[in-house]
Amino acid sequence: MNVCGKALPPKAASLLGTNIVLLIVGVPLILSFHSLSRGTPAAEFMEKLIRLMVIGLLCQAVFYYAELYNLQIARSVREQVWRMLGAVGVVMLVLATVFWAAPDLSPGRDALLGLPLASIAVLVLTRRIAVPARSSKVALVGPESSCALLRADLAQYPEWNLEVVGSFRSDNVSQIASIDQLDRIIVSADAGLSQDALDSLIPLKMRGIRVQSAAQFFEQATGRVQLDEVDPAWFVFSSGFENSRAKLMIKRCFDLAIAVMLLFAMLPVMVLLGLAIIMENKGPLFYMQDRVGLHGRVFRIFKFRTMISAPATATPQWTANHDKRITRLGKVMRTFRLDELPQLINILKGDMSLVGPRPEQPYFCDLLAKEIPFYDQRHCIPPGLTGWAQVRYMYGASIEESKRKLEFDLFYVKNLSIWLDLAIAFETLKVVLVGQGSK
């Protein structure tokens, strides 16, 4: 199952799909069925059912934000139990508040009493599906050093439940046929497959064994383009990167609509933040800096100032953990990303998009372009207020971390769509609510 270009682990897809059906359809039907058996009019029954389906949708949203569809958490019983109880508690608290304020909206006492029990039952039973007893068997093809790196990378994603059963060089691919119940073959970029090796892989593919390049697997499994596994030919011939004028025009309309709504909604907050910045210390209210945007064009970005002012001649530097330049108020703003709100003006001006790669300073762009292959390709779309790299990875404060962020950025460029933008917007909301801001 693919969601916005990223493949969910098979069991995670089953977990998510089953929960959606049960929480939004199944549980509401069960909880409202007794009304129909008592001769309740059809119109009243449907009204109650719709209310329960809305509650089921609320449950689904809260469970998502509580990370209950993260299979690494699903494998930790203790963490899973605490998150379940907390999520169900939040749902009941929200419902109690709403129905206290508007009791006419309540679907009934019996339904509300049965809701937490039914929700917990769904969560517990579906998670038994998500943690299977049998692992998927995987064979790796490539030089010994590349297979060792692939094996280490696969170990970082236990939610895929993969078991590496062997590593094979190009000259002994024929031995793979002797492995019982093999599910997948992953081939490294430098495998150098001969014609004989390809001839050996064809019947395996015909038997239903999935054969993938390492680049293809990691792109789908991790939501990033693994730079060590791609070359210029991959960019030219792989699917994706089809960012037509129509697609970019739809994206621009989406940006303008959301930016205007956010600017009006957050204007009181921005005024209060501005007053607080002025009261905390002397200095400019806004921080303006050159950043690199679409096609390498330099523009001025706006942010609320969160650091003490630096001399104009100072050499740019990455923000470090516990950076002493950050003010007390600035630390709070950066945690919840409130310092980014003035960038809504950049979006309205057309310098930025709501979603896209984060814009970097020209100094860092020049440095990273020399050290990281394909770095300039991130500038083929407008930079964003938030992005796939921001919600999937930490703040990049080194060349190696910037390389990893670029891998996420290239995945976004390759799979750009309004649906992926919406998914990133929801993920950003989760990051802001739990205070997982940047440094």
N, C-alpha and C positions, 0 to 999 in steps of 0.2 A: 504494500500500500504506500503510495507516494503522496505527500502533503507539501505542496508548493515546491516540488523538485527534490525534497528530502525524503528518503525512504524511512518509514517507521519500522523498527524491528517487528517481525511478523507477529509476535505475541503482544507487543505494545499496540499494534493495529487492532488485534482481536479485543484487547482490553478496552481501548477507547471506543470502538464500534459497539461492543456489547453494552458498555455503560451508557452510551447515548440512547440506545434503543430501550434499555430497561428503565433508566431514570426519567426519560422524557415521555415514554409511551407506556411501558409495561407497568411500572409502579403506579402512575396515575390511574390506569384502567382498573387495577386491582383495588386501590383505595376508594374508588368511586363506584365500584360494581354493586356494593350492597345497597346504594341509593336506587339503582335501577331495579333490583330485586324486590324493593318495597313499593314498587309502583310509582316511583318519582317520574313526573312528566319529562319527556325527552329533552325539552329546551332547558330545564333545570339541570338535568344530568349533564348535558353538553357544557353548560356554563361552569359547573363544578369541575368537569374534566379539563377544560381549558385552563382554569386556575391552577389545578394540580400540575399540568404540563409546564406552565410558566414557572412554578416552584421547582419542577424537575430541571428546567433550564438553569435556574439559579444555582441548584445543587451542582450541576455540571461545571458551571463557571467557577464556583468556590473550590471544588475538588481539583480543577485545573491549576488554579493559583496556589493551592496547597501542595503542588508537585506530586499528587497521587497517581499521575500517569508516568512518572519517572521510574523505570524498572529497576534502577539501582536502589531506589528507596523501597520498592515493592519486595526486594529480596531481604530487607532488614525488617524483621517482624516488629521489633520494639519501635523503630522510627515510624513504621507504617501505622501501628496502633495509635501512637500519639497524634500523628497527622490526621488520621481518620476522625478521632474524637474531637480534635480542634476544629476541623472543617465542618463536621455536623453541628458542633456548638455554635459556630459562626452563622450557619444557615438558620438555626432555630432562633438565635438572637435577632437576626434581621427580620425574620417572619413575625416574631413577637412584637417588635417595634412597629412594623407596618400594620399588623392587624389590631394593635392597640390604638393606633391613630385612625385606622379605617376598618372597623370591625365588619362592615358589610362585605369586604373583599375576602373574608375568611372562607375556606372551603368546608369548614366544619371541624368540631373538636376531635371526632374519631379519626378523621384523615390526618390531622396534625399530630395526634398521638402515635399513629402508625408510621408516620414519615421517617423519624430517626431510625427506628428498627428496620424498616424496609431499606433505607439507604445503606446502613451498615451491612445488612445481609448482601446487598448487591456488591458492595466494595469487597467484602471478604470472599464471596464465591467467585467473582470474576478474576481476582488475583490468583486464585488457584490455577486458572487457565494460563496466566501470564508467566508462571515459573514452571516450565515443563521439566520432566525428569530427564529426557534425552536431549543432549546437545546436538547441534548441527555439525556434521563432520566436514572439515575443510582441508584441502591439499594446497600447498603453496608451490609455485613454479618460479625458478629464478636462481641466480648465483647464491651461494651459501650466505654471504653477508647481507644481501637484500632480503632473503627469507627470514633471517634473524631479526631484521628491523621490522618486517611485516608482522612477525609473530609478536614482537613487543608492542606494536601499535594495536593489534587486535585485542591484546590483553587489557587495553584501556577502555574497551567497550563491552563489558560483561553483559549488558542488556541484550546483545545479539546472540548470546548463548552459543558461541562457536567453539569447537574443539579442533585444534590443528592436529591432524593425524600423520602428517609427513611433509617433508620438503624435497623437491625434485629439481634437478638440473635439466636443461633443455635436452640433453642426450639420453635421459632415462625417463621421459614423460610416459612412455609405454607402461611403466610399472604401476602407474596410478590405477589402471584398470583392475588390479588385484584387490583394491580396497573395498570392503563390504560397506554398503549403505552410505556411500559418499554423497554429500549434498551439494558441495560447492568447490570450485577450483578458482584460485586467485593467482593471476600471473603478474609478476613485477615488470616494470617498464624496461629493464635491462636484461630480460630473460633471453633474448636473442633466439626466438623459436625457429628451428629449422623446418624444412618441409616435412620431414619425418615426424617431428613433434606435433605439427599442425594436423597431420594425418591421424595421429594417435588421439588428439583431442576431439576430432569430429564425431567419432562414434560415442564418446562419453557425453558430448552435448546432445546427441540424438537420444540417449538413454534418459534424458531429463536432468542431468547434472548441470548446474548453472556454472558457466565459465565466464569470468569477468577479469578485466584488467584491474590492477591495484588502484589506479586513478578512478575508475568507474565505481568500484566498491566503496572507497573512502569518501567519494563525493556524495553518494547516496546515504551512507551510514552516518557520516559526521556533519554533513552540511557545509563542507569546505572543499576547496580544490587543493589537493596535496601537491605542492609545487615540485617536490622531488620526483614525482611520478609523471609529469607532463613535459611536453616540448612544444616548439612553435607549431608543429603539424597538428597537435591536439587542439590548439586554439582554432586552427583553420577548419578542421574537419569534424570536430565534435558538435553535437546538437546544442542548441541554446545560443546565447549572444545575439538573439534576433530582436533587437530593440528598435523597432520601426518607429516612424514618425507618429503613427496613430497611437501606438502604445505609450510613447512619451507624452503625447498630448493628453491622453486620459490621465496619466500620472500627474501632469501639471494641473489639470482641473481638480483632481483629488487633493493636491497640495494646497491650492488656493482656498478650497472650501473648508478644509480642516484648520488651516492657519488662521483664517478669519474667525472661525468659531472659538478656537483656543485663545486668540488674542483678546476677544471680548470677555470670555469666561475668566481668564486669568489676570485681567487688567487690575482688579483690586489687589490681588496678591502681589503683582509686580510693583504697584505703588507702595505697598507696605514694605516690601523688600528694599526698595530704593531709599525710603526713609530710614530703615534700619542700618543700611550701609553707610549713609551719611552720618548717622548718630554714633556708629561704632568707631570710625576713625576718619581722619581727613584724607582727601584724595578724590579722584574722579569716580563717578557713579558707575560708568560703563568701562569695560575693557575692550578696546578695539585693536585688532591685529590682522595683518595680511595672512590670508590662507589661499591655498591653491584649489581652484574649482574646476568646472567643466572644461575639458580640452586644455588644461593647464593655465587657464586664465586666473589671474590673481584678483581677489576681492577683499574687502574689509568685513570681518566678522564682528558681530556684537554679542557681548556677554556681560552679565553683572560681574563686577570686580570682586574676586574672592581672595586675592593675594595683595600683599603690599606692593606698591608700585616699584618696578625695576627701572634702572637707567636705560635710556633708549639705545645705548651702544652695547648693552649686555648681550653675550652670546646666548642664543636660545638653548634651553635645556628641558628635558623631560621632567614631568612632575614626579617626585619620589614619594614613597610611603612616609606619612607623618612629615611632609614638607613644611619647614618652618616659615615659608613665605605665606602659607595659607592662614587667613584670619579665622577667628572663632566662628563668626557668622558664615564665613566662606566655607568652612568645613561642613556645616549643616546644609548649606545650599548645594554643595557638590555631591553630598550623600544622596539627596533626593533630586538632583539634577535641575534644581530651580534656577541655577545660574545660566542655563541654556535658553530660558524663555525669550530673551530679546532676539534670539535668532529667528523667531517668527517673522520679524521684519525682513531678515535676509531672504526668507522663503517668499514673502510677498514681492520683494524686489526681483526675484528670479535668480539670485545668487546660489540658492540652495533648494533642496527638496525636503519634504518631511522625512523621507527614508532614503538612505544612500550611504556610501562610504563616508566616514568622518573626514572633514577637510583638515589637512596638515599645513604647517608653516612651510614656506618655500625652502628654508634651510634644511628641514628634515626631509622634504621631498627629494631634494638634490642628493642628500646623503643616502637615503634608502634606495633610490633608483640605481645608484652605483653598486649597492650591495645585494639587492634582491631582484631576481629576474622577473620580468613582466610587471614591475611595480607601477609603471605609468599607465597600464591598462585600466586601473581603477578610476582614472579621470575621464573615461568615455561616457559617464553619466554624471548628473549633478550630485555634489556631496549632500549629505543628509544631516538633519537634526538628531536622528537616531539611525541605527543601522543593524544589519545582521551580525556584524562583528561585535557591536556594542552589547547585544543581548546574549551572544553565545560565548563571548570571551572577555577576559579582564582587560584593564587598561594596558596598552603597549608602551613600555618604557625602556625598550632596548631594540636592537636590530632583530634579534631572534623573535621577540614577542611581536614586533611589527610584521615580520614575515608570516607568523601565524594569523594575525589579523587580516593580512592581505589575502590569505587563503579563503577566509570567510567572505571578504569583499568580492573576490572573483566569483564565488558561488552565487552571490546575490546578483552580480552583473549578468551571469550566465542564465539565471532563472527568473529574472525580473518580471514581476506581474503585480497586478493590483491585489491579488490574493496573498502573495508573499508580503506585500506592504502592510496589509491588515494584520497578518500573523505577527509581524515585527512590532506593530503598534500595540497589540495585546501583550506581547512579551515585555515591551518597554514599560507598560503600565504595571506589570508585575514587579519589574526591577525597581521602579520608583516607589511602589507601595511598601516593599520590604526593605528599602534603603540600601540597595546594592548599587550605589552610584559610583562615579569615577573617582579617581584620586584627587 
